[in-house]
């Protein structure tokens, strides 16, 4: 056998080896993604499978399929065909189920309230006053605004049209009267990402919750809860949400039953674990939104961590995600309408 023939044979084996590697890597990604869709975060270990974003899984599997097709021989398409079918299913699920691709966007209408929730956590937010004015929300909830040097300008702008509730780690602005409010630490003792709690208080994230009773101007009132869940990825979400629900129930400042819950849950939209905290409330983006709706990280959002839940007294009408131009999270703009008797 000539040296050239040996080289061709070795090259062919390398190409087939690469094709095998890429194909089964893609199938592995889809297997992990599929297991996550089935198990959700009901189990401690399955939450890490559930956290794999569908769009990322489709991109990884698609890249593996392309590389396998380039490297492999055309006559060996068995496993690659399976990968292609799995990729098609992943794309269809993402576009039709998670992104609600067949759902039409809601139009404008009267009798609804617009809610804007934004976890600021930003040192500078110079465009925030203009953003809030442009969106014209009846209810604005800013989590962790204390980090921002723009807080004073934001409060001055909102004070002209809204009643402000200034609470630790939270600013609530409502275009109406406020009858009461409260705030509590959840005392969870979680670790901030990348930090050791032994480093001191700055490395510990206890989480917090707040509430406000908002007068609607129609002889009614709605109760708002705001929740900030620690980001510690080592915490089992099913247990964490149960602990949060117990901490709120045991708070020295009594929380009225909520009609609306907003917050940075640090848990993706659709997670089964959230039901321990929100019960049967409807997540507004899941009910009426269109598109990925991811909020973190802001520049390349992959996970929908910031969410708005509406209770039986409110009807979800519309929802979308906007880029506020600063900070690490995108903002959620949701619209709800009161249920009429």
C-alpha positions as CSV (number, residue, x, y, z in Angstrom):
1,X,0.0,0.0,0.0
2,X,1.4,3.4,-1.0
3,X,2.0,6.2,1.5
4,X,-0.7,8.3,-0.1
5,X,-3.3,5.5,0.3
6,X,-2.3,5.1,4.0
7,X,-2.7,8.9,4.5
8,X,-6.1,8.9,2.9
9,X,-7.2,6.0,5.0
10,X,-6.0,7.7,8.2
11,X,-7.6,10.9,7.2
12,X,-10.9,9.0,6.5
13,X,-10.8,7.4,9.9
14,X,-10.2,10.8,11.6
15,X,-13.1,12.3,9.7
16,X,-15.4,9.5,10.7
17,X,-14.2,9.8,14.3
18,X,-15.0,13.4,14.3
19,X,-18.4,12.8,12.8
20,X,-19.1,10.3,15.5
21,X,-18.0,12.7,18.2
22,X,-20.1,15.6,16.9
23,X,-23.2,13.5,16.3
24,X,-23.2,11.9,19.8
25,X,-22.3,15.2,21.4
26,X,-25.4,16.8,19.7
27,X,-27.6,13.8,20.8
28,X,-26.3,14.1,24.3
29,X,-27.2,17.8,24.4
30,X,-30.7,17.0,23.2
31,X,-31.0,14.2,25.7
32,X,-30.1,16.5,28.6
33,X,-32.5,19.2,27.2
34,X,-35.4,16.6,26.8
35,X,-34.9,15.2,30.3
36,X,-35.0,18.8,31.7
37,X,-38.3,19.5,29.9
38,X,-39.8,16.3,31.3
39,X,-38.5,16.5,34.9
40,X,-38.5,20.3,35.3
41,X,-36.9,21.3,38.6
42,X,-39.0,18.9,40.7
43,X,-35.8,17.1,41.8
44,X,-32.7,18.7,43.2
45,X,-30.4,17.3,40.4
46,X,-32.9,17.8,37.6
47,X,-33.0,21.6,38.1
48,X,-29.6,21.8,36.4
49,X,-31.0,20.0,33.3
50,X,-34.1,22.2,33.3
51,X,-31.9,25.3,33.4
52,X,-30.4,24.5,30.0
53,X,-32.1,27.1,27.7
54,X,-33.9,25.6,24.8
55,X,-32.5,28.1,22.3
56,X,-28.9,27.3,23.5
57,X,-29.7,23.5,23.2
58,X,-30.9,24.0,19.7
59,X,-27.8,26.1,18.7
60,X,-25.4,23.6,20.2
61,X,-27.2,20.6,18.6
62,X,-27.4,22.4,15.3
63,X,-23.7,23.2,15.3
64,X,-22.9,19.6,16.1
65,X,-25.1,18.4,13.2
66,X,-23.3,20.8,10.7
67,X,-19.9,19.7,11.9
68,X,-20.8,16.1,11.7
69,X,-22.1,16.5,8.2
70,X,-18.9,18.2,7.1
71,X,-16.6,15.7,8.7
72,X,-18.5,12.4,7.9
73,X,-19.2,10.4,4.8
74,X,-22.5,11.1,3.1
75,X,-23.6,7.4,3.1
76,X,-23.6,7.2,6.9
77,X,-26.6,9.2,7.9
78,X,-28.3,6.9,10.5
79,X,-27.4,8.6,13.7
80,X,-27.2,12.0,12.0
81,X,-30.8,11.6,10.9
82,X,-31.8,11.0,14.5
83,X,-29.9,14.1,15.5
84,X,-31.6,16.1,12.8
85,X,-35.1,14.9,13.9
86,X,-34.3,15.7,17.5
87,X,-33.1,19.2,16.5
88,X,-36.3,19.8,14.6
89,X,-38.3,18.8,17.6
90,X,-36.3,21.1,19.9
91,X,-36.7,24.0,17.5
92,X,-40.5,23.4,17.2
93,X,-40.9,23.2,20.9
94,X,-38.9,26.4,21.4
95,X,-40.8,28.4,18.8
96,X,-44.3,27.1,19.3
97,X,-44.5,26.2,23.0
98,X,-42.0,28.3,24.9
99,X,-42.0,31.4,22.6
100,X,-45.7,31.1,21.7
101,X,-44.9,31.6,18.0
102,X,-48.5,31.2,16.8
103,X,-49.9,33.7,19.4
104,X,-50.9,37.1,18.2
105,X,-49.7,40.2,20.1
106,X,-52.3,42.0,22.2
107,X,-53.4,45.4,21.0
108,X,-54.0,48.6,23.0
109,X,-57.1,48.8,25.1
110,X,-58.8,50.7,28.0
111,X,-59.3,49.5,31.5
112,X,-55.9,47.8,32.0
113,X,-52.9,48.6,34.2
114,X,-49.4,48.5,32.9
115,X,-46.8,47.2,35.3
116,X,-43.0,47.7,34.9
117,X,-40.7,45.5,37.0
118,X,-36.9,46.0,36.8
119,X,-34.2,44.6,39.0
120,X,-31.9,47.6,38.6
121,X,-28.7,46.5,40.4
122,X,-26.9,49.1,38.4
123,X,-24.5,51.8,39.4
124,X,-25.7,54.2,36.7
125,X,-29.0,54.3,34.9
126,X,-29.1,57.7,33.2
127,X,-31.9,56.7,30.8
128,X,-34.2,55.3,33.5
129,X,-36.4,58.5,33.9
130,X,-37.0,58.7,30.2
131,X,-37.7,55.0,29.9
132,X,-40.3,55.1,32.7
133,X,-42.0,58.2,31.2
134,X,-42.1,56.6,27.8
135,X,-43.7,53.4,29.0
136,X,-46.4,55.2,31.1
137,X,-46.9,52.4,33.6
138,X,-49.5,52.7,36.3
139,X,-47.3,50.5,38.6
140,X,-43.5,50.6,38.7
141,X,-41.4,48.3,40.9
142,X,-37.7,48.8,41.0
143,X,-35.7,46.2,42.9
144,X,-32.3,47.0,44.4
145,X,-32.3,50.7,43.3
146,X,-30.0,51.7,46.1
147,X,-27.0,50.6,44.0
148,X,-27.8,53.3,41.4
149,X,-26.6,56.8,41.5
150,X,-29.6,57.7,39.4
151,X,-32.1,56.9,42.1
152,X,-32.6,60.5,43.1
153,X,-33.5,61.5,39.5
154,X,-35.8,58.6,39.2
155,X,-37.7,59.4,42.4
156,X,-38.0,63.1,41.4
157,X,-39.5,62.1,38.1
158,X,-41.9,59.6,39.5
159,X,-43.1,61.8,42.4
160,X,-44.9,64.1,39.9
161,X,-47.3,61.4,38.8
162,X,-47.1,58.5,41.3
163,X,-47.3,57.8,45.0
164,X,-43.9,56.4,46.1
165,X,-43.3,53.6,48.6
166,X,-39.7,53.6,49.6
167,X,-38.7,50.3,51.3
168,X,-35.3,48.7,51.9
169,X,-34.0,47.3,48.6
170,X,-37.3,48.3,46.8
171,X,-39.0,51.3,45.3
172,X,-42.7,51.0,44.4
173,X,-44.5,53.8,42.5
174,X,-48.3,53.6,42.0
175,X,-50.5,56.0,40.1
176,X,-53.0,56.2,42.9
177,X,-53.3,56.0,46.7
178,X,-51.4,53.5,48.8
179,X,-53.0,52.1,52.0
180,X,-50.2,50.2,53.5
181,X,-46.8,48.5,52.9
182,X,-44.2,46.4,54.6
183,X,-40.8,44.7,54.0
184,X,-39.0,41.7,55.5
185,X,-35.7,39.9,55.1
186,X,-36.2,36.2,54.3
187,X,-33.1,35.3,56.3
188,X,-32.1,32.5,53.9
189,X,-28.4,32.9,54.4
190,X,-27.6,32.0,50.8
191,X,-24.2,32.6,49.2
192,X,-23.8,35.3,46.6
193,X,-22.5,33.8,43.3
194,X,-18.8,33.2,43.4
195,X,-18.5,34.2,47.1
196,X,-18.0,32.2,50.3
197,X,-20.4,33.2,53.2
198,X,-17.4,32.9,55.5
199,X,-16.1,36.2,53.9
200,X,-18.6,38.1,55.8
201,X,-22.1,39.8,55.5
202,X,-21.4,41.1,52.0
203,X,-21.1,37.5,50.8
204,X,-24.5,36.5,52.2
205,X,-27.8,37.0,50.3
206,X,-30.7,36.6,52.7
207,X,-33.4,37.5,50.1
208,X,-36.2,39.8,50.8
209,X,-40.0,40.3,50.3
210,X,-42.2,43.4,50.3
211,X,-45.8,44.2,50.0
212,X,-48.1,47.2,49.3
213,X,-51.8,47.7,49.3
214,X,-52.8,49.8,46.3
215,X,-56.1,51.6,45.9
216,X,-57.5,51.2,42.4
217,X,-59.8,54.2,42.5
218,X,-62.8,52.0,41.9
219,X,-63.6,51.3,45.5
220,X,-61.2,48.3,45.3
221,X,-57.7,47.5,46.2
222,X,-55.1,45.1,45.1
223,X,-52.2,43.7,47.1
224,X,-48.8,43.6,45.6
225,X,-45.9,41.3,46.7
226,X,-42.3,41.9,45.5
227,X,-39.9,39.0,46.0
228,X,-36.1,38.9,45.5
229,X,-34.8,35.3,45.6
230,X,-31.1,34.6,46.2
231,X,-29.1,33.6,43.1
232,X,-27.2,30.8,44.8
233,X,-27.3,28.0,42.2
234,X,-26.4,25.4,44.8
235,X,-29.8,25.8,46.5
236,X,-32.5,23.2,45.6
237,X,-35.3,25.4,44.2
238,X,-38.2,23.2,45.4
239,X,-37.0,23.6,49.0
240,X,-36.0,27.2,48.6
241,X,-39.5,28.3,47.4
242,X,-41.1,26.4,50.3
243,X,-38.7,28.2,52.7
244,X,-39.6,31.5,51.2
245,X,-43.3,30.8,51.6
246,X,-42.8,29.8,55.2
247,X,-40.7,32.9,55.9
248,X,-43.3,35.2,54.5
249,X,-46.1,33.5,56.5
250,X,-44.1,33.7,59.7
251,X,-43.0,37.4,59.2
252,X,-43.7,39.7,62.1
253,X,-45.1,42.2,59.5
254,X,-48.2,40.4,58.2
255,X,-48.4,40.0,54.5
256,X,-52.0,40.3,53.1
257,X,-52.9,37.7,50.5
258,X,-51.5,38.8,47.1
259,X,-53.3,39.7,43.9
260,X,-50.0,40.4,42.1
261,X,-46.5,39.0,42.7
262,X,-43.5,40.4,40.9
263,X,-39.8,39.9,41.4
264,X,-36.4,38.5,40.4
265,X,-37.0,34.8,41.3
266,X,-33.6,33.7,40.0
267,X,-35.5,30.7,38.8
268,X,-36.6,30.3,35.1
269,X,-40.1,30.9,33.9
270,X,-42.2,27.7,34.0
271,X,-40.3,26.1,36.9
272,X,-42.5,23.8,38.9
273,X,-40.8,25.0,42.1
274,X,-42.4,28.4,41.8
275,X,-45.8,27.0,42.6
276,X,-44.9,26.6,46.2
277,X,-44.7,30.4,46.4
278,X,-47.3,31.6,43.9
279,X,-49.9,28.8,44.0
280,X,-52.3,28.9,41.1
281,X,-51.5,32.5,40.0
282,X,-50.9,33.0,36.2
283,X,-47.5,34.1,35.0
284,X,-48.4,37.0,32.6
285,X,-45.8,36.4,30.0
286,X,-46.6,32.7,29.7
287,X,-50.3,33.7,29.4
288,X,-50.0,36.6,26.9
289,X,-46.4,37.2,25.8
290,X,-44.7,36.3,22.5
291,X,-41.0,35.6,22.0
292,X,-38.2,34.4,24.2
293,X,-39.0,36.8,27.1
294,X,-35.6,36.2,28.7
295,X,-34.3,38.9,31.1
296,X,-30.8,37.8,32.2
297,X,-28.1,38.5,31.4
298,X,-29.2,41.8,29.9
299,X,-26.8,41.9,26.9
300,X,-27.4,38.3,25.8
301,X,-30.5,37.2,27.7
302,X,-30.9,33.4,28.2
303,X,-33.1,32.9,31.2
304,X,-36.4,34.5,32.2
305,X,-35.7,35.1,35.8
306,X,-37.9,38.3,36.3
307,X,-41.6,37.5,36.3
308,X,-45.0,38.9,37.0
309,X,-47.8,36.7,38.4
310,X,-51.5,37.7,38.5
311,X,-54.1,36.3,40.8
312,X,-57.8,35.5,40.2
313,X,-58.8,39.2,40.6
314,X,-56.7,40.2,37.6
315,X,-56.7,39.0,33.9
316,X,-53.4,38.9,32.1
317,X,-53.6,41.0,28.9
318,X,-50.1,41.5,27.5
319,X,-46.4,41.2,28.4
320,X,-43.0,41.9,26.8
321,X,-39.4,42.4,27.8
322,X,-37.4,45.6,27.2
323,X,-33.8,46.5,27.4
324,X,-33.4,49.4,29.9
325,X,-29.9,50.1,28.6
326,X,-28.0,49.6,31.9
327,X,-27.7,47.0,34.6
328,X,-27.6,43.3,34.4
329,X,-31.3,42.5,34.0
330,X,-33.9,43.4,31.4
331,X,-37.2,44.8,32.5
332,X,-40.6,43.2,32.2
333,X,-43.6,45.2,31.1
334,X,-46.9,43.4,31.8
335,X,-50.5,44.5,31.5
336,X,-53.4,43.2,33.5
337,X,-57.0,44.1,33.8
338,X,-59.3,43.8,36.8
339,X,-62.0,41.2,36.7
340,X,-65.4,42.9,36.4
341,X,-68.3,41.7,38.5
